[in-house]
Amino acid sequence: MLVVTAHPDDEVLIAGGVLAACSAAGLDTGVLCLTRGEHGPIADEALATRDNLGELREDELRAACADLGVSWVKCYRHQDAELLWTDSATVARQIARVVDTSRPRAVITFDPDGIYHHPDHIAVHRLTHRALELVAAGTPRLRPWLYESVWHASRVVELAQAMSERGLPSGLWGIPPADFGVEHDGGAIEVDVRPFLDRKLSALRRHRTQLDPDHLFSALPADLAEQHLGWERFRRVRPSRTAADWLSAATGSR
């Protein structure tokens, strides 16, 4: 299985539990990240500066993927915050080459809304679709299943509210909780990742440069983590949905 993302930490947000589950099941897993996230927030200036943030975030990515048992990681150095305006044909060919080399059964990336309408996430959604079209044209027998990570609109709102009610941090990189997710998940499947939640949270917290003391994930208690992060949802967009589903079978979920 291959996860295609825009920034370090996206891999945990969209598929951390599934990566751990597939690794535990003995499947090869990979993460392809298109930028080093050098223009992201800096949680603590004692941890990073603008000059070294990209390098540190790539290190965090590799540490997080090690916690999840990911087989291999590749991080390109495309300009952070510029993916919508980069040379899409070139980047799509890069992704296609990785798919052609790694030969995944399934690919996971963002949905069209990019979780919270992040331009780089939306770009990766489009680039991944274009890359798989190139793969299909060049290697017709290689047709991996494509899944998009789907967050329901109520998910983050309810979690942030629960944290606030307990007097715990509820920040999310300055993004309003209501901006996360979509109202309709298009018949997404749910994967139970609760057995791998400790690994998912450990991986998430490897991204120290992104989690200031006011961030929700910095103080998330175990019960709320299980309730709100213990399931991951995916919409299968290629091939068209049938009774069988590779991701469900691979992870033993519904």
Summary of the structure (lengths in Angstrom):
residues: 254
radius of gyration: 17.2
end to end distance: 17.8
largest distance: 54.8
contacts: 875
relative contact order: 0.19
helix: 48%
strand: 17%
